[in-house]
Amino acid sequence: MQPLETRKDYTYGTLEQNQLLENPLEQLSVWLEQASQAGILEPNGMTVCTVRQGRPSSRVVLLRGMDTGLVFYTNYLSRKGTDTATNAFASASFWWAALERQVRVEGQLEKVSSTESDAYFASRPYESQLASAASPQSQAIERPALEQLVMDLRTNYPERVPRPEHWGGYRLVPDYLEFWQGRKARLHDRIVYKFKGGKWKKERLAP
Ligand SMILES: Cc1cc2nc3c(=O)[nH]c(=O)nc-3n(C[C@H](O)[C@H](O)[C@H](O)COP(=O)(O)O)c2cc1C
């Protein structure tokens, strides 16, 4: 095992408030594009944290689009889905090691429209449609039972699968984002955006 006590100095870039766009979602798009150009695997992978009765739970999902928020798709009956039904507050974070960058997002989750979910589900490959429609995500199950569910669905829908009502998109609508750039000697740059009075305001935080 590699030693856990690594001591890497971060020297890739720097961050100034006036370098960052006024709209943090546009800034996030720029960083996502740069992460993609840098050849990072799944640059749109983000860790989403939900909370039920004070107990947080986090997992990776793939960001599938951005408009007024960050959109991802999942099973509404999963743990994250049922957490969200009682507490809409959630957070997400990205870590792109090659760029020495982190982004943190906080806000509330809302369901995307069923039209959007239909369109996204229809655009997925058949095998992905089968898996997401058949799998009772986050429930206990034996592997043969799971495979049987997929086989049954394949028999019923040999070409395309209709989107189940319990599968669709969430949009994390943020009111707080942080852009973090690693710097030398642990004096990292952190610029946060807060949504107040209908406007985004930026400020620097101590590392
Ligand atoms: C790289 C990666 C991408 C993933 N993308 C998704 C996704 O877009 N949607 C999803 O529901 N689960 C996705 N997962 C699986 C989740 O991490 C998680 O196992 C699943 O959603 C169940 O989480 P829950 O029980 O907390 O609801 C992904 C996992 C990884 C490692």
PDBQT file of the ligand as one rigid body, heavy atoms in Angstrom, charges set to zero:
ROOT
HETATM    1  C1  LIG A 301     -18.770   6.809 -11.407  1.00  0.00    +0.000 C 
HETATM    2  C2  LIG A 301     -20.141   6.476 -10.861  1.00  0.00    +0.000 A 
HETATM    3  C3  LIG A 301     -21.253   7.024 -11.473  1.00  0.00    +0.000 A 
HETATM    4  C4  LIG A 301     -22.527   6.756 -10.978  1.00  0.00    +0.000 A 
HETATM    5  N1  LIG A 301     -23.601   7.380 -11.548  1.00  0.00    +0.000 NA
HETATM    6  C5  LIG A 301     -24.824   7.186 -11.020  1.00  0.00    +0.000 A 
HETATM    7  C6  LIG A 301     -25.944   7.944 -11.515  1.00  0.00    +0.000 A 
HETATM    8  O1  LIG A 301     -25.828   8.815 -12.399  1.00  0.00    +0.000 OA
HETATM    9  N2  LIG A 301     -27.167   7.678 -10.950  1.00  0.00    +0.000 N 
HETATM   10  C7  LIG A 301     -27.340   6.767  -9.950  1.00  0.00    +0.000 A 
HETATM   11  O2  LIG A 301     -28.460   6.574  -9.499  1.00  0.00    +0.000 OA
HETATM   12  N3  LIG A 301     -26.294   6.063  -9.442  1.00  0.00    +0.000 NA
HETATM   13  C8  LIG A 301     -25.053   6.267  -9.954  1.00  0.00    +0.000 A 
HETATM   14  N4  LIG A 301     -23.969   5.585  -9.424  1.00  0.00    +0.000 N 
HETATM   15  C9  LIG A 301     -24.201   4.632  -8.321  1.00  0.00    +0.000 C 
HETATM   16  C10 LIG A 301     -24.320   5.407  -6.988  1.00  0.00    +0.000 C 
HETATM   17  O3  LIG A 301     -23.033   5.771  -6.523  1.00  0.00    +0.000 OA
HETATM   18  C11 LIG A 301     -25.062   4.610  -5.896  1.00  0.00    +0.000 C 
HETATM   19  O4  LIG A 301     -24.460   3.350  -5.731  1.00  0.00    +0.000 OA
HETATM   20  C12 LIG A 301     -26.542   4.405  -6.214  1.00  0.00    +0.000 C 
HETATM   21  O5  LIG A 301     -27.126   5.554  -6.821  1.00  0.00    +0.000 OA
HETATM   22  C13 LIG A 301     -27.335   4.044  -4.952  1.00  0.00    +0.000 C 
HETATM   23  O6  LIG A 301     -27.197   5.072  -4.013  1.00  0.00    +0.000 OA
HETATM   24  P1  LIG A 301     -28.213   5.244  -2.757  1.00  0.00    +0.000 P 
HETATM   25  O7  LIG A 301     -28.506   3.873  -2.247  1.00  0.00    +0.000 OA
HETATM   26  O8  LIG A 301     -27.448   6.084  -1.779  1.00  0.00    +0.000 OA
HETATM   27  O9  LIG A 301     -29.429   5.959  -3.275  1.00  0.00    +0.000 OA
HETATM   28  C14 LIG A 301     -22.686   5.863  -9.890  1.00  0.00    +0.000 A 
HETATM   29  C15 LIG A 301     -21.550   5.306  -9.279  1.00  0.00    +0.000 A 
HETATM   30  C16 LIG A 301     -20.298   5.628  -9.750  1.00  0.00    +0.000 A 
HETATM   31  C17 LIG A 301     -19.094   5.067  -9.037  1.00  0.00    +0.000 C 
ENDROOT
TORSDOF 0
